[in-house]
Amino acid sequence: MATYLVRRFLLMILTLFLMSILIFVMLRIVPGNIADGGADERWLDLCAGPGGKAALLAGLAASRGAWLVAAELQPHRAELVR
């Protein structure tokens, strides 16, 4: 049982890491006026839980002068984002 949980945990960490890299690369590829952001621009993350992607996007948005609005439908996952 412990081996299964460890494998599942490692798979989850790897997935989050790869997703973060994918988001970073996509923001570098997207045309400038979409990815550059502006002082009044807001980004929206509708699947924010458990928070790894939201934290990455918040940092990227802040570096571009934009705001990130992170939302999560499931209450137990929303608590992880706070």
FISE-464993 format. One line per 4 residues: number of its first residue (from 1); for each residue x, y, z of C-alpha. Coordinates in nm, 4 decimals, always signed. Example, Ala and Ser with C-alpha at 12.3 -4.5 7.8 and 13.67 -1.06 7.14 Angstrom:
BEGIN
1> +1.2300,-0.4500,+0.7800 ~ +1.3670,-0.1060,+0.7140
//
This chain:
BEGIN
1> +0.0000,+0.0000,+0.0000 ~ +0.2780,+0.2426,+0.0901 ~ +0.4529,+0.1811,-0.2434 ~ +0.1312,+0.2632,-0.4291
5> +0.0910,+0.5895,-0.2362 ~ +0.4524,+0.6889,-0.2956 ~ +0.4202,+0.6200,-0.6683 ~ +0.0955,+0.8144,-0.6852
9> +0.2519,+1.1080,-0.4984 ~ +0.5564,+1.1114,-0.7265 ~ +0.3341,+1.0993,-1.0332 ~ +0.1343,+1.3949,-0.9019
13> +0.4523,+1.5975,-0.8374 ~ +0.5856,+1.5141,-1.1839 ~ +0.2543,+1.6150,-1.3437 ~ +0.2523,+1.9494,-1.1619
17> +0.6138,+2.0129,-1.2611 ~ +0.5481,+1.9343,-1.6275 ~ +0.2327,+2.1485,-1.6250 ~ +0.4318,+2.4416,-1.4850
21> +0.6907,+2.4057,-1.7596 ~ +0.4165,+2.3851,-2.0228 ~ +0.2521,+2.7047,-1.8964 ~ +0.5864,+2.8848,-1.8903
25> +0.6691,+2.7759,-2.2471 ~ +0.3219,+2.8645,-2.3751 ~ +0.3508,+3.2151,-2.2298 ~ +0.6792,+3.2565,-2.4165
29> +0.5296,+3.1392,-2.7484 ~ +0.2017,+3.3358,-2.7387 ~ +0.2066,+3.6646,-2.9352 ~ +0.3180,+3.9681,-2.7368
33> -0.0071,+4.1558,-2.6906 ~ -0.1718,+3.8490,-2.5310 ~ +0.1152,+3.7379,-2.3048 ~ +0.2639,+4.0756,-2.2133
37> -0.0196,+4.1849,-1.9890 ~ -0.0935,+4.5370,-1.8859 ~ -0.1677,+4.7353,-1.5735 ~ -0.5432,+4.6659,-1.5994
41> -0.5182,+4.3189,-1.7440 ~ -0.6542,+4.0244,-1.5458 ~ -0.5722,+3.6577,-1.5915 ~ -0.8217,+3.3899,-1.4931
45> -0.7445,+3.0428,-1.3579 ~ -1.0742,+2.8528,-1.3251 ~ -0.9158,+2.5315,-1.1919 ~ -0.6887,+2.6832,-0.9282
49> -0.6694,+2.4012,-0.6698 ~ -0.4377,+2.2855,-0.5198 ~ -0.2448,+2.6048,-0.5976 ~ +0.0821,+2.5194,-0.7742
53> -0.0318,+2.6448,-1.1137 ~ -0.2052,+2.9440,-0.9561 ~ +0.1152,+3.0436,-0.7734 ~ +0.3195,+3.0166,-1.0916
57> +0.0663,+3.2185,-1.2914 ~ +0.0405,+3.4802,-1.0135 ~ +0.4162,+3.5330,-1.0275 ~ +0.4161,+3.5623,-1.4058
61> +0.1152,+3.7965,-1.4002 ~ +0.2765,+4.0171,-1.1357 ~ +0.5974,+4.0409,-1.3386 ~ +0.3886,+4.1695,-1.6322
65> +0.1804,+4.4136,-1.4258 ~ -0.1351,+4.1993,-1.4468 ~ -0.3632,+4.0424,-1.1835 ~ -0.4513,+3.6760,-1.1469
69> -0.8018,+3.5765,-1.0407 ~ -0.7892,+3.2160,-0.9183 ~ -1.1150,+3.0242,-0.8748 ~ -1.1894,+2.6673,-0.7746
73> -1.5325,+2.5038,-0.7698 ~ -1.4547,+2.2293,-0.5156 ~ -1.4422,+2.3710,-0.1582 ~ -1.1752,+2.1277,-0.0341
77> -0.9481,+2.2224,-0.3261 ~ -1.0240,+2.5950,-0.2871 ~ -0.8931,+2.5817,+0.0702 ~ -0.5555,+2.4652,-0.0644
81> -0.5204,+2.7779,-0.2792 ~ -0.5555,+3.0293,+0.0075
//
